[in-house]
Amino acid sequence: MLLMSNCQLAALSIAAVVIIVGVPLWWRTTETYRAWLPVSQIKDLAKLQLHLSADVEVVFARGTVTPEQQKKVPLTQTQDEEHAVDEDTTLRYRYETKYRTATIMEEDALKKPTAAEADLSLHMLSESPCGSLVVYVIPESSSLLPEDVNVYIGQRRTALVRISAQMRVGKTLEQLLAQLEPRIKQVLQVMSFSHTDITVALSDRVRFRPGNKESIADSMRAFKSSPGYEITFSLLNPDPKSHQLHWDIEGAVQTYIQPLLTKLSPLANFSIDSQTLYYTMLGVTPRFDSSLEAYTLNADSLAHVINPVEARLGSNAASSNPVLNFLLYVPDIRHSPLYIHDHRKQEVPSNAFHSPRWGGIMVYNVNGFYGSETEFPVHVNINMAKVMGVFLAQLRLLLGVQSLSPPPGFLVAPCGSTGLADWELDRLMWSRSVENIATATTTITSLAQLLDQIGNIVINDNIAQQVSSAVTSLQLAMAELEVGNLGFALQYSKEAILASEKAFFDPSLLHLLYFPDDQKFAIYIPLFLPMCVPILLSMLKIVSEVRQRRREKQAKKE
């Protein structure tokens, strides 16, 4: 009897150690580590409410307001708009307009002979902060604008608006401002942002349904927002025996491209390289047009040109940034001259075309160098001003700088030597900030849903830190947009998208993704079953003996 008690005590001790110590220790050492994530804040981001604030300063020049009206200036008006994009996304716009009269120095600047000179002088007096606009209201008698022009948009963040005599005579200041408001709203939509621009920027989050084919092309042409871009210029010489080409690509980049990229530096980092490829032919054989005595490429065949050429360009595997390809193609002597025709069979003036989110190709004819006594190879110095003018226009389109059609009565100044006006940069920054926020929120919420649905995914501290950093940056970006600090909003949005993508594509997320529970049981059962069976049988025997003793005691009492 004593021996049985010792065996029972030993079995109970082993069972107690296994249950109290072994099972918790095994559970703890085999559980999936999942660091804490700000789930509640991520859920708040799923219901995105974006507030965009634009500051506008309206300055009345001499002769635009009466003395009675001038007594009520300065003043401030605020206008709010709200648009529900979908059930999870809401846009709110706030336009804060400040009215004042022009200073003496501004009056002198407005007396310049031309609007361009006045724009430069006003810019020298004070530089408007990023994202803000200054609208100068000038009298009808001013000679700054042509007769058929009512609004002049300069290269900076200023605009000139002509006021008519009928608009101000016999009007109170409130009535005058009410008549000016539609014109100021048009200036804002051209120089700052429009609801269509912001909706297109939300395409990663909501389904965008443009109303016409042109808006579809605009939304699909530009590259998506990225922290960096690789720009490659390639000279294609399919006939080096006939053409010895020289292009000063380094000097041309410094003169024409680098000023634009310097101005775009707040948006992304850019790297540039160039190459010359020999014996590279187009994927389409041009057709000879006897009426033109030249070869032509129709618009329908342009789509087949890129793939064969792209195979020779090489790949930039060292970088994950998008690549913008710009190709200068010099036709061989057998297919020269070569001209590109559009869908209406009309010759394209630039003799170039671009492919959305890829790059552009320009055909450069050198048949003018041929003569009756020409010796081959012909030495050709390429006119880089002509070439870079085309590539610069294509680069603007591919980076999202839209060529707007201004409303009737608007005159838009040329963008200048930098290739980009200040207000065009602001307009692009508004779109990129919203696009980054939309992309980052979609990435973070998708990651949170994935981690919630699949419990086997490890969430290490690095991922949790990236997620928290992305959420914080998103909150800061939206807060800066709400107060109109466009520069800070763009910077925080870039940090948010970088942190969110690092977390989403972290390799550690896949370590236990394909290690389900049934595989765990298949591994652990052969280990624990031989040990658990004797313990379980001993426990069953102990329970059986205890029940037997209780029955014997009960029988004795009866």
Number of C-alpha atoms within 10 A of each C-alpha: 5 7 8 10 11 11 13 16 13 14 19 16 13 13 18 12 12 17 12 11 11 13 12 12 12 11 10 11 10 10 10 15 15 16 13 14 17 13 15 8 13 21 15 12 22 16 14 18 15 20 20 25 22 21 22 22 18 25 23 23 19 16 16 23 23 15 9 11 15 14 10 13 16 12 9 13 11 10 10 12 11 12 12 11 14 12 9 13 18 15 18 16 19 18 18 17 19 17 19 17 19 17 13 11 11 19 17 13 20 25 14 16 13 13 22 17 16 21 23 16 17 23 18 10 11 9 12 16 13 19 25 22 24 21 22 24 23 26 20 18 13 15 15 22 20 14 12 10 14 19 28 25 25 25 21 23 26 26 24 26 25 21 23 14 13 9 14 20 12 11 16 15 18 11 13 18 16 11 15 16 13 11 14 19 14 16 24 20 15 20 26 26 23 17 13 13 19 18 21 23 25 22 15 18 22 17 12 16 11 15 8 8 9 10 15 14 12 18 20 15 20 22 19 17 21 17 15 17 20 17 19 18 22 19 21 25 22 19 18 16 14 15 20 14 18 13 14 11 18 11 12 16 19 12 16 19 20 17 16 20 21 14 15 18 12 15 22 14 15 16 12 15 12 14 12 16 16 13 13 21 20 19 15 14 13 18 14 16 11 8 6 10 11 15 19 21 21 18 16 10 13 19 13 12 16 17 11 14 17 13 10 14 18 8 10 12 7 6 11 11 17 18 20 20 22 24 25 19 21 26 25 22 17 9 18 20 21 26 26 23 20 15 10 8 12 12 15 14 9 15 18 21 19 21 16 16 18 16 25 23 23 21 20 21 19 21 16 8 11 12 8 5 6 9 10 12 13 17 14 13 12 17 13 17 12 11 17 19 15 19 26 17 14 22 25 16 20 24 18 21 18 17 11 9 9 15 11 10 12 19 19 15 15 13 15 9 12 17 20 20 22 20 24 23 21 22 23 20 24 24 23 24 27 25 26 29 33 24 22 28 27 19 20 26 18 15 19 18 13 13 16 12 10 12 15 21 21 20 20 15 14 14 24 17 16 21 28 23 18 30 23 16 24 26 18 18 28 25 18 22 23 19 15 22 21 23 20 18 29 26 19 24 28 28 21 30 28 18 22 29 18 16 25 18 12 14 9 15 17 13 11 14 13 10 12 12 10 8 10 11 11 10 11 10 11 10 11 10 11 10 11 14 11 12 19 13 12 18 16 12 13 19 11 11 12 11 11 12 11 10 11 10 10 10 9 7 6 5
